[in-house]
Amino acid sequence: MEKTIRARFLNRVFVPLERLEIELEEGEEVAITVSENPPSFKTEKFIEVLRATAGGWRGLIDAEKLKRNIYADRLISTRPKLKL
């Protein structure tokens, strides 16, 4: 059976971050494939791509009108009135 689980590497030991749903005997040997997490939002590559997209909507929409519409929509209540 093959299952991917998340684990944290602490004190040179892999510690599972979730419950194992497979039956293992104490001391049983398993194969572990290690891959790094996806890059975080703070990596240089992400920041570079983010900057490249800056201004992509310029000239396509009226940003001030969009903001006014968003704030106006927030004032509309969709919840039913409370009956006390």
C-alpha positions in Angstrom: 0.0 0.0 0.0 1.2 3.5 -0.8 0.2 6.6 1.1 1.6 10.1 1.2 1.6 11.8 4.7 3.0 15.1 5.9 5.8 14.9 8.4 8.2 17.3 10.2 11.9 16.6 10.6 12.8 17.1 14.2 16.0 16.0 16.0 17.0 14.0 12.9 13.7 12.0 13.0 10.6 12.3 10.8 7.5 12.9 13.0 4.1 12.4 11.3 1.8 15.4 11.3 -1.3 13.3 10.8 -2.6 9.9 11.9 -1.4 6.9 9.9 -4.4 5.0 8.5 -2.3 1.9 7.6 -1.5 -1.0 9.9 2.2 -1.2 10.8 3.9 -3.6 13.2 6.3 -2.0 15.8 9.7 -1.9 14.2 8.5 -2.5 10.7 10.6 -1.0 8.0 9.1 1.4 5.4 10.4 3.4 2.5 10.2 7.2 2.7 10.4 9.5 -0.3 11.3 13.1 0.8 10.2 16.2 -1.2 10.4 19.8 0.0 7.2 21.8 0.4 6.1 24.0 -2.5 7.9 27.3 -2.5 6.5 29.9 0.0 5.1 33.2 -1.0 8.3 34.9 0.2 10.6 33.3 -2.3 12.4 35.6 -4.7 10.8 33.8 -7.7 7.3 34.4 -6.4 8.0 38.1 -5.7 9.5 38.4 -9.2 6.4 36.9 -10.9 4.1 39.0 -8.7 5.9 42.2 -9.7 5.7 41.2 -13.4 1.9 41.1 -13.1 1.6 44.4 -11.3 -0.6 46.8 -13.3 -2.0 44.1 -15.5 -5.6 45.5 -15.1 -4.6 49.1 -15.9 -6.9 50.6 -18.4 -9.3 47.6 -18.4 -11.4 48.6 -15.4 -12.2 51.7 -13.3 -10.5 50.7 -10.0 -12.3 53.5 -8.0 -15.7 52.4 -9.3 -14.9 48.8 -8.5 -14.0 49.7 -4.9 -17.2 51.8 -4.5 -19.2 48.8 -5.7 -17.5 46.4 -3.3 -18.1 48.7 -0.3 -21.8 49.2 -1.4 -22.3 45.5 -1.7 -20.9 45.0 1.8 -23.7 47.2 3.2 -26.4 44.8 1.8 -27.5 42.3 4.5 -28.4 38.9 3.2 -29.1 37.5 6.7 -32.7 37.0 7.8 -33.8 39.3 10.6 -33.6 37.9 14.1 -36.9 37.1 15.8 -36.5 37.5 19.6 
